[in-house]
């Protein structure tokens, strides 16, 4: 959850700031990589309970960020970050998951 919230704070100034600030890009990409690594460590039975989340895509994207960083398309990354984008949906699912695990 912290990684998602940091991404939100890095990108709160919008698309133009994201595309024009390498530090914002680096911070965002690092946190996306952190999310992918965390997802990779989750037990499969937990992931199976949330089939609406594209778990494999998250891990695959992490692998691109870590090992094929020269292939990163910032337009694609921004698409994940837009309102109602994948990161927002992931945040909602993570909030549900945390609530479920804590009860």
N, CA, C and O atoms as CSV, one atom per row, in Angstrom:
chain,resi,resn,atom,element,x,y,z
A,1,UNK,N,N,0.823,-1.187,0.000
A,1,UNK,CA,C,0.000,0.000,0.000
A,1,UNK,C,C,0.872,1.258,0.000
A,1,UNK,O,O,0.568,2.239,-0.679
A,2,UNK,N,N,1.954,1.212,0.768
A,2,UNK,CA,C,2.838,2.378,0.844
A,2,UNK,C,C,3.411,2.731,-0.532
A,2,UNK,O,O,3.521,3.906,-0.882
A,3,UNK,N,N,3.773,1.707,-1.306
A,3,UNK,CA,C,4.339,1.973,-2.632
A,3,UNK,C,C,3.317,2.676,-3.528
A,3,UNK,O,O,3.668,3.589,-4.275
A,4,UNK,N,N,2.064,2.252,-3.453
A,4,UNK,CA,C,1.017,2.882,-4.259
A,4,UNK,C,C,0.821,4.331,-3.820
A,4,UNK,O,O,0.700,5.228,-4.655
A,5,UNK,N,N,0.789,4.553,-2.522
A,5,UNK,CA,C,0.607,5.918,-2.020
A,5,UNK,C,C,1.781,6.817,-2.418
A,5,UNK,O,O,1.587,7.997,-2.711
A,6,UNK,N,N,2.967,6.278,-2.428
A,6,UNK,CA,C,4.114,7.082,-2.876
A,6,UNK,C,C,4.001,7.425,-4.356
A,6,UNK,O,O,4.286,8.550,-4.764
A,7,UNK,N,N,3.586,6.456,-5.149
A,7,UNK,CA,C,3.385,6.728,-6.573
A,7,UNK,C,C,2.367,7.851,-6.741
A,7,UNK,O,O,2.565,8.758,-7.549
A,8,UNK,N,N,1.285,7.789,-5.981
A,8,UNK,CA,C,0.274,8.846,-6.051
A,8,UNK,C,C,0.866,10.201,-5.687
A,8,UNK,O,O,0.547,11.208,-6.319
A,9,UNK,N,N,1.729,10.234,-4.671
A,9,UNK,CA,C,2.324,11.511,-4.278
A,9,UNK,C,C,3.318,12.009,-5.326
A,9,UNK,O,O,3.411,13.213,-5.562
A,10,UNK,N,N,4.055,11.107,-5.950
A,10,UNK,CA,C,5.017,11.511,-6.980
A,10,UNK,C,C,4.319,12.084,-8.204
A,10,UNK,O,O,4.831,13.000,-8.848
A,11,UNK,N,N,3.145,11.541,-8.520
A,11,UNK,CA,C,2.498,11.876,-9.794
A,11,UNK,C,C,1.312,12.821,-9.633
A,11,UNK,O,O,0.570,13.043,-10.590
A,12,UNK,N,N,1.124,13.370,-8.461
A,12,UNK,CA,C,-0.051,14.218,-8.207
A,12,UNK,C,C,-0.069,15.489,-9.059
A,12,UNK,O,O,-1.125,16.095,-9.236
A,13,UNK,N,N,1.074,15.894,-9.581
A,13,UNK,CA,C,1.115,17.100,-10.412
A,13,UNK,C,C,0.735,16.831,-11.864
A,13,UNK,O,O,0.661,17.760,-12.669
A,14,UNK,N,N,0.495,15.574,-12.200
A,14,UNK,CA,C,-0.029,15.252,-13.510
A,14,UNK,C,C,0.971,14.745,-14.526
A,14,UNK,O,O,2.157,14.561,-14.253
A,15,UNK,N,N,0.438,14.531,-15.694
A,15,UNK,CA,C,1.169,13.903,-16.790
A,15,UNK,C,C,2.388,14.711,-17.224
A,15,UNK,O,O,3.472,14.157,-17.406
A,16,UNK,N,N,2.214,15.992,-17.387
A,16,UNK,CA,C,3.322,16.834,-17.864
A,16,UNK,C,C,4.496,16.781,-16.892
A,16,UNK,O,O,5.647,16.652,-17.310
A,17,UNK,N,N,4.208,16.878,-15.603
A,17,UNK,CA,C,5.273,16.810,-14.596
A,17,UNK,C,C,5.961,15.448,-14.631
A,17,UNK,O,O,7.181,15.357,-14.493
A,18,UNK,N,N,5.172,14.394,-14.815
A,18,UNK,CA,C,5.740,13.049,-14.894
A,18,UNK,C,C,6.709,12.939,-16.071
A,18,UNK,O,O,7.822,12.435,-15.922
A,19,UNK,N,N,6.277,13.412,-17.237
A,19,UNK,CA,C,7.110,13.283,-18.428
A,19,UNK,C,C,8.329,14.203,-18.422
A,19,UNK,O,O,9.311,13.929,-19.111
A,20,UNK,N,N,8.277,15.282,-17.657
A,20,UNK,CA,C,9.369,16.249,-17.656
A,20,UNK,C,C,10.325,16.126,-16.481
A,20,UNK,O,O,11.316,16.854,-16.418
A,21,UNK,N,N,10.051,15.226,-15.553
A,21,UNK,CA,C,10.894,15.125,-14.364
A,21,UNK,C,C,11.448,13.714,-14.215
A,21,UNK,O,O,10.729,12.809,-13.794
A,22,UNK,N,N,12.720,13.518,-14.556
A,22,UNK,CA,C,13.322,12.187,-14.441
A,22,UNK,C,C,13.290,11.630,-13.018
A,22,UNK,O,O,13.227,10.414,-12.836
A,23,UNK,N,N,13.330,12.495,-12.014
A,23,UNK,CA,C,13.252,12.005,-10.638
A,23,UNK,C,C,11.881,11.416,-10.335
A,23,UNK,O,O,11.779,10.399,-9.649
A,24,UNK,N,N,10.836,12.043,-10.839
A,24,UNK,CA,C,9.483,11.513,-10.663
A,24,UNK,C,C,9.364,10.178,-11.390
A,24,UNK,O,O,8.793,9.223,-10.863
A,25,UNK,N,N,9.900,10.120,-12.588
A,25,UNK,CA,C,9.885,8.862,-13.339
A,25,UNK,C,C,10.633,7.769,-12.585
A,25,UNK,O,O,10.124,6.659,-12.432
A,26,UNK,N,N,11.835,8.078,-12.113
A,26,UNK,CA,C,12.637,7.084,-11.408
A,26,UNK,C,C,11.944,6.592,-10.140
A,26,UNK,O,O,11.913,5.390,-9.875
A,27,UNK,N,N,11.393,7.510,-9.364
A,27,UNK,CA,C,10.689,7.127,-8.143
A,27,UNK,C,C,9.478,6.265,-8.434
A,27,UNK,O,O,9.227,5.272,-7.751
A,28,UNK,N,N,8.738,6.650,-9.444
A,28,UNK,CA,C,7.545,5.895,-9.828
A,28,UNK,C,C,7.914,4.506,-10.315
A,28,UNK,O,O,7.305,3.517,-9.907
A,29,UNK,N,N,8.903,4.429,-11.182
A,29,UNK,CA,C,9.314,3.131,-11.717
A,29,UNK,C,C,9.865,2.224,-10.625
A,29,UNK,O,O,9.620,1.018,-10.635
A,30,UNK,N,N,10.604,2.794,-9.690
A,30,UNK,CA,C,11.122,1.999,-8.575
A,30,UNK,C,C,9.975,1.429,-7.744
A,30,UNK,O,O,10.001,0.257,-7.369
A,31,UNK,N,N,8.971,2.254,-7.459
A,31,UNK,CA,C,7.834,1.779,-6.658
A,31,UNK,C,C,7.010,0.749,-7.420
A,31,UNK,O,O,6.492,-0.187,-6.812
A,32,UNK,N,N,6.879,0.898,-8.724
A,32,UNK,CA,C,6.192,-0.120,-9.518
A,32,UNK,C,C,6.965,-1.436,-9.472
A,32,UNK,O,O,6.375,-2.515,-9.417
A,33,UNK,N,N,8.279,-1.332,-9.496
A,33,UNK,CA,C,9.115,-2.521,-9.386
A,33,UNK,C,C,8.938,-3.166,-8.009
A,33,UNK,O,O,8.878,-4.391,-7.902
A,34,UNK,N,N,8.856,-2.357,-6.970
A,34,UNK,CA,C,8.647,-2.855,-5.610
A,34,UNK,C,C,7.308,-3.591,-5.509
A,34,UNK,O,O,7.225,-4.651,-4.888
A,35,UNK,N,N,6.277,-3.036,-6.112
A,35,UNK,CA,C,4.963,-3.687,-6.113
A,35,UNK,C,C,5.058,-5.045,-6.802
A,35,UNK,O,O,4.531,-6.038,-6.299
A,36,UNK,N,N,5.721,-5.088,-7.938
A,36,UNK,CA,C,5.869,-6.354,-8.663
A,36,UNK,C,C,6.614,-7.396,-7.864
A,36,UNK,O,O,6.263,-8.575,-7.901
A,37,UNK,N,N,7.626,-6.985,-7.149
A,37,UNK,CA,C,8.382,-7.922,-6.320
A,37,UNK,C,C,7.511,-8.427,-5.171
A,37,UNK,O,O,7.539,-9.615,-4.849
A,38,UNK,N,N,6.747,-7.541,-4.556
A,38,UNK,CA,C,5.851,-7.949,-3.468
A,38,UNK,C,C,4.798,-8.937,-3.975
A,38,UNK,O,O,4.516,-9.934,-3.311
A,39,UNK,N,N,4.224,-8.667,-5.133
A,39,UNK,CA,C,3.226,-9.567,-5.717
A,39,UNK,C,C,3.842,-10.934,-5.978
A,39,UNK,O,O,3.195,-11.959,-5.764
A,40,UNK,N,N,5.071,-10.953,-6.434
A,40,UNK,CA,C,5.751,-12.209,-6.728
A,40,UNK,C,C,5.909,-13.074,-5.475
A,40,UNK,O,O,6.029,-14.295,-5.573
A,41,UNK,N,N,5.909,-12.449,-4.311
A,41,UNK,CA,C,6.092,-13.174,-3.051
A,41,UNK,C,C,4.771,-13.641,-2.428
A,41,UNK,O,O,4.781,-14.409,-1.466
A,42,UNK,N,N,3.646,-13.188,-2.965
A,42,UNK,CA,C,2.347,-13.574,-2.401
A,42,UNK,C,C,2.052,-15.040,-2.674
A,42,UNK,O,O,2.407,-15.559,-3.733
A,43,UNK,N,N,1.410,-15.708,-1.732
A,43,UNK,CA,C,1.011,-17.103,-1.973
A,43,UNK,C,C,-0.036,-17.185,-3.088
A,43,UNK,O,O,-0.891,-16.309,-3.215
A,44,UNK,N,N,0.042,-18.229,-3.877
A,44,UNK,CA,C,-0.873,-18.383,-5.010
A,44,UNK,C,C,-2.324,-18.457,-4.561
A,44,UNK,O,O,-3.199,-17.927,-5.245
A,45,UNK,N,N,-2.604,-19.100,-3.431
A,45,UNK,CA,C,-4.001,-19.204,-2.990
A,45,UNK,C,C,-4.594,-17.832,-2.681
A,45,UNK,O,O,-5.794,-17.624,-2.859
A,46,UNK,N,N,-3.770,-16.901,-2.224
A,46,UNK,CA,C,-4.234,-15.538,-1.985
A,46,UNK,C,C,-4.555,-14.855,-3.319
A,46,UNK,O,O,-5.595,-14.212,-3.460
A,47,UNK,N,N,-3.666,-14.998,-4.279
A,47,UNK,CA,C,-3.895,-14.403,-5.598
A,47,UNK,C,C,-5.122,-15.011,-6.276
A,47,UNK,O,O,-5.841,-14.322,-7.000
A,48,UNK,N,N,-5.354,-16.280,-6.046
A,48,UNK,CA,C,-6.510,-16.946,-6.648
A,48,UNK,C,C,-7.826,-16.367,-6.149
A,48,UNK,O,O,-8.836,-16.447,-6.848
A,49,UNK,N,N,-7.831,-15.786,-4.954
A,49,UNK,CA,C,-9.058,-15.200,-4.403
A,49,UNK,C,C,-9.384,-13.847,-5.037
A,49,UNK,O,O,-10.484,-13.325,-4.852
A,50,UNK,N,N,-8.439,-13.282,-5.779
A,50,UNK,CA,C,-8.636,-11.975,-6.433
A,50,UNK,C,C,-8.298,-12.092,-7.922
A,50,UNK,O,O,-7.328,-11.500,-8.396
A,51,UNK,N,N,-9.102,-12.857,-8.646
A,51,UNK,CA,C,-8.792,-13.086,-10.067
A,51,UNK,C,C,-8.920,-11.833,-10.930
A,51,UNK,O,O,-8.416,-11.801,-12.053
A,52,UNK,N,N,-9.591,-10.798,-10.413
A,52,UNK,CA,C,-9.731,-9.570,-11.196
A,52,UNK,C,C,-8.411,-8.808,-11.299
A,52,UNK,O,O,-8.259,-7.940,-12.158
A,53,UNK,N,N,-7.468,-9.128,-10.436
A,53,UNK,CA,C,-6.153,-8.487,-10.491
A,53,UNK,C,C,-5.263,-9.296,-11.431
A,53,UNK,O,O,-5.171,-10.518,-11.321
A,54,UNK,N,N,-4.624,-8.607,-12.337
A,54,UNK,CA,C,-3.755,-9.284,-13.310
A,54,UNK,C,C,-2.369,-9.484,-12.687
A,54,UNK,O,O,-1.403,-8.810,-13.044
A,55,UNK,N,N,-2.305,-10.423,-11.752
A,55,UNK,CA,C,-1.087,-10.674,-10.979
A,55,UNK,C,C,0.116,-10.949,-11.889
A,55,UNK,O,O,1.189,-10.383,-11.683
A,56,UNK,N,N,-0.058,-11.809,-12.883
A,56,UNK,CA,C,1.050,-12.180,-13.769
A,56,UNK,C,C,1.570,-10.954,-14.514
A,56,UNK,O,O,2.779,-10.806,-14.694
A,57,UNK,N,N,0.673,-10.078,-14.945
A,57,UNK,CA,C,1.094,-8.868,-15.654
A,57,UNK,C,C,1.928,-7.962,-14.750
A,57,UNK,O,O,2.892,-7.343,-15.202
A,58,UNK,N,N,1.554,-7.887,-13.477
A,58,UNK,CA,C,2.303,-7.055,-12.530
A,58,UNK,C,C,3.727,-7.581,-12.378
A,58,UNK,O,O,4.686,-6.809,-12.396
A,59,UNK,N,N,3.857,-8.888,-12.227
A,59,UNK,CA,C,5.184,-9.489,-12.084
A,59,UNK,C,C,5.979,-9.351,-13.384
A,59,UNK,O,O,7.170,-9.040,-13.357
A,60,UNK,N,N,5.327,-9.579,-14.506
A,60,UNK,CA,C,6.024,-9.439,-15.796
A,60,UNK,C,C,6.514,-8.005,-16.006
A,60,UNK,O,O,7.617,-7.784,-16.507
A,61,UNK,N,N,5.683,-7.037,-15.618
A,61,UNK,CA,C,6.087,-5.641,-15.752
A,61,UNK,C,C,7.277,-5.339,-14.851
A,61,UNK,O,O,8.187,-4.610,-15.246
A,62,UNK,N,N,7.276,-5.890,-13.654
A,62,UNK,CA,C,8.416,-5.736,-12.742
A,62,UNK,C,C,9.690,-6.267,-13.392
A,62,UNK,O,O,10.753,-5.658,-13.277
A,63,UNK,N,N,9.578,-7.402,-14.074
A,63,UNK,CA,C,10.753,-7.982,-14.722
A,63,UNK,C,C,11.279,-7.086,-15.838
A,63,UNK,O,O,12.490,-6.983,-16.036
A,64,UNK,N,N,10.381,-6.447,-16.559
A,64,UNK,CA,C,10.820,-5.497,-17.589
A,64,UNK,C,C,11.521,-4.315,-16.929
A,64,UNK,O,O,12.578,-3.879,-17.386
A,65,UNK,N,N,10.927,-3.796,-15.848
A,65,UNK,CA,C,11.538,-2.656,-15.156
A,65,UNK,C,C,12.928,-2.993,-14.642
A,65,UNK,O,O,13.832,-2.159,-14.686
A,66,UNK,N,N,13.096,-4.210,-14.157
A,66,UNK,CA,C,14.371,-4.600,-13.552
A,66,UNK,C,C,15.415,-5.044,-14.572
A,66,UNK,O,O,16.608,-4.797,-14.394
A,67,UNK,N,N,14.967,-5.696,-15.636
A,67,UNK,CA,C,15.932,-6.338,-16.535
A,67,UNK,C,C,15.935,-5.812,-17.959
A,67,UNK,O,O,16.900,-6.021,-18.693
A,68,UNK,N,N,14.872,-5.134,-18.358
A,68,UNK,CA,C,14.794,-4.617,-19.731
A,68,UNK,C,C,14.344,-3.165,-19.709
A,68,UNK,O,O,13.491,-2.748,-20.493
A,69,UNK,N,N,14.924,-2.417,-18.809
A,69,UNK,CA,C,14.507,-1.039,-18.569
A,69,UNK,C,C,14.583,-0.158,-19.807
A,69,UNK,O,O,13.882,0.851,-19.875
A,70,UNK,N,N,15.397,-0.499,-20.772
A,70,UNK,CA,C,15.505,0.297,-21.995
A,70,UNK,C,C,14.251,0.153,-22.863
A,70,UNK,O,O,14.079,0.897,-23.828
A,71,UNK,N,N,13.372,-0.803,-22.523
A,71,UNK,CA,C,12.139,-1.020,-23.285
A,71,UNK,C,C,10.934,-0.328,-22.654
A,71,UNK,O,O,9.809,-0.507,-23.121
A,72,UNK,N,N,11.145,0.436,-21.630
A,72,UNK,CA,C,10.026,1.055,-20.918
A,72,UNK,C,C,9.415,2.168,-21.756
A,72,UNK,O,O,10.109,3.072,-22.221
A,73,UNK,N,N,8.127,2.085,-21.936
A,73,UNK,CA,C,7.361,3.101,-22.657
A,73,UNK,C,C,6.651,3.956,-21.608
A,73,UNK,O,O,5.711,3.495,-20.961
A,74,UNK,N,N,7.101,5.197,-21.441
A,74,UNK,CA,C,6.520,6.057,-20.413
A,74,UNK,C,C,5.040,6.343,-20.663
A,74,UNK,O,O,4.300,6.602,-19.713
A,75,UNK,N,N,4.595,6.301,-21.913
A,75,UNK,CA,C,3.168,6.463,-22.197
A,75,UNK,C,C,2.371,5.302,-21.601
A,75,UNK,O,O,1.290,5.498,-21.046
A,76,UNK,N,N,2.917,4.100,-21.723
A,76,UNK,CA,C,2.276,2.933,-21.129
A,76,UNK,C,C,2.251,3.056,-19.604
A,76,UNK,O,O,1.236,2.766,-18.971
A,77,UNK,N,N,3.358,3.481,-19.026
A,77,UNK,CA,C,3.425,3.664,-17.579
A,77,UNK,C,C,2.379,4.681,-17.144
A,77,UNK,O,O,1.648,4.442,-16.183
A,78,UNK,N,N,2.298,5.804,-17.834
A,78,UNK,CA,C,1.319,6.822,-17.446
A,78,UNK,C,C,-0.105,6.263,-17.540
A,78,UNK,O,O,-0.955,6.600,-16.715
A,79,UNK,N,N,-0.366,5.429,-18.517
A,79,UNK,CA,C,-1.681,4.805,-18.643
A,79,UNK,C,C,-2.066,4.014,-17.398
A,79,UNK,O,O,-3.245,3.937,-17.053
A,80,UNK,N,N,-1.093,3.434,-16.730
A,80,UNK,CA,C,-1.352,2.708,-15.477
A,80,UNK,C,C,-1.726,3.657,-14.349
A,80,UNK,O,O,-2.441,3.282,-13.419
A,81,UNK,N,N,-1.236,4.890,-14.439
A,81,UNK,CA,C,-1.347,5.843,-13.337
A,81,UNK,C,C,-2.561,6.762,-13.445
A,81,UNK,O,O,-2.946,7.396,-12.462
A,82,UNK,N,N,-3.159,6.839,-14.613
A,82,UNK,CA,C,-4.285,7.752,-14.825
A,82,UNK,C,C,-5.455,7.406,-13.902
A,82,UNK,O,O,-5.566,6.274,-13.431
A,83,UNK,N,N,-6.325,8.386,-13.648
A,83,UNK,CA,C,-7.528,8.091,-12.853
A,83,UNK,C,C,-8.289,6.908,-13.450
A,83,UNK,O,O,-8.460,6.806,-14.665
A,84,UNK,N,N,-8.733,6.031,-12.579
A,84,UNK,CA,C,-9.411,4.785,-12.962
A,84,UNK,C,C,-8.501,3.816,-13.701
A,84,UNK,O,O,-8.974,2.869,-14.329
A,85,UNK,N,N,-7.198,4.054,-13.626
A,85,UNK,CA,C,-6.234,3.164,-14.251
A,85,UNK,C,C,-5.929,1.961,-13.367
A,85,UNK,O,O,-6.533,1.773,-12.311
A,86,UNK,N,N,-4.996,1.166,-13.816
A,86,UNK,CA,C,-4.662,-0.075,-13.127
A,86,UNK,C,C,-4.172,0.142,-11.698
A,86,UNK,O,O,-4.495,-0.647,-10.811
A,87,UNK,N,N,-3.403,1.192,-11.465
A,87,UNK,CA,C,-2.855,1.402,-10.118
A,87,UNK,C,C,-3.974,1.739,-9.131
A,87,UNK,O,O,-3.925,1.330,-7.971
A,88,UNK,N,N,-4.975,2.482,-9.589
A,88,UNK,CA,C,-6.107,2.820,-8.722
A,88,UNK,C,C,-6.926,1.565,-8.398
A,88,UNK,O,O,-7.355,1.373,-7.260
A,89,UNK,N,N,-7.135,0.729,-9.394
A,89,UNK,CA,C,-7.858,-0.528,-9.172
A,89,UNK,C,C,-7.072,-1.447,-8.240
A,89,UNK,O,O,-7.647,-2.105,-7.372
A,90,UNK,N,N,-5.765,-1.484,-8.425
A,90,UNK,CA,C,-4.930,-2.297,-7.547
A,90,UNK,C,C,-5.010,-1.796,-6.108
A,90,UNK,O,O,-5.073,-2.595,-5.173
A,91,UNK,N,N,-5.008,-0.487,-5.928
A,91,UNK,CA,C,-5.110,0.082,-4.590
A,91,UNK,C,C,-6.403,-0.346,-3.909
A,91,UNK,O,O,-6.392,-0.726,-2.738
A,92,UNK,N,N,-7.508,-0.289,-4.629
A,92,UNK,CA,C,-8.792,-0.704,-4.058
A,92,UNK,C,C,-8.759,-2.176,-3.653
A,92,UNK,O,O,-9.245,-2.543,-2.584
A,93,UNK,N,N,-8.189,-3.008,-4.507
A,93,UNK,CA,C,-8.110,-4.438,-4.200
A,93,UNK,C,C,-7.198,-4.701,-3.013
A,93,UNK,O,O,-7.496,-5.558,-2.180
A,94,UNK,N,N,-6.096,-3.979,-2.928
A,94,UNK,CA,C,-5.182,-4.147,-1.797
A,94,UNK,C,C,-5.862,-3.709,-0.506
A,94,UNK,O,O,-5.691,-4.349,0.532
A,95,UNK,N,N,-6.632,-2.624,-0.560
A,95,UNK,CA,C,-7.370,-2.180,0.626
A,95,UNK,C,C,-8.352,-3.260,1.086
A,95,UNK,O,O,-8.457,-3.531,2.282
A,96,UNK,N,N,-9.062,-3.868,0.155
A,96,UNK,CA,C,-9.985,-4.962,0.478
A,96,UNK,C,C,-9.230,-6.135,1.088
A,96,UNK,O,O,-9.661,-6.721,2.081
A,97,UNK,N,N,-8.115,-6.463,0.488
A,97,UNK,CA,C,-7.291,-7.575,0.958
A,97,UNK,C,C,-6.797,-7.338,2.385
A,97,UNK,O,O,-6.846,-8.238,3.225
A,98,UNK,N,N,-6.326,-6.134,2.648
A,98,UNK,CA,C,-5.847,-5.791,3.995
A,98,UNK,C,C,-6.996,-5.879,4.990
A,98,UNK,O,O,-6.831,-6.400,6.092
A,99,UNK,N,N,-8.146,-5.374,4.604
A,99,UNK,CA,C,-9.329,-5.423,5.476
A,99,UNK,C,C,-9.716,-6.873,5.774
A,99,UNK,O,O,-10.023,-7.226,6.913
A,100,UNK,N,N,-9.695,-7.695,4.741
A,100,UNK,CA,C,-10.052,-9.105,4.899
A,100,UNK,C,C,-9.064,-9.821,5.813
A,100,UNK,O,O,-9.466,-10.598,6.679
A,101,UNK,N,N,-7.783,-9.563,5.623
A,101,UNK,CA,C,-6.762,-10.253,6.408
A,101,UNK,C,C,-6.741,-9.785,7.882
A,101,UNK,O,O,-6.352,-10.537,8.776
A,102,UNK,N,N,-7.159,-8.555,8.107
A,102,UNK,CA,C,-7.121,-8.045,9.474
A,102,UNK,C,C,-8.368,-8.414,10.279
A,102,UNK,O,O,-8.403,-8.210,11.493
A,103,UNK,N,N,-9.393,-8.957,9.611
A,103,UNK,CA,C,-10.612,-9.323,10.356
A,103,UNK,C,C,-10.669,-10.818,10.624
A,103,UNK,O,O,-11.621,-11.300,11.237
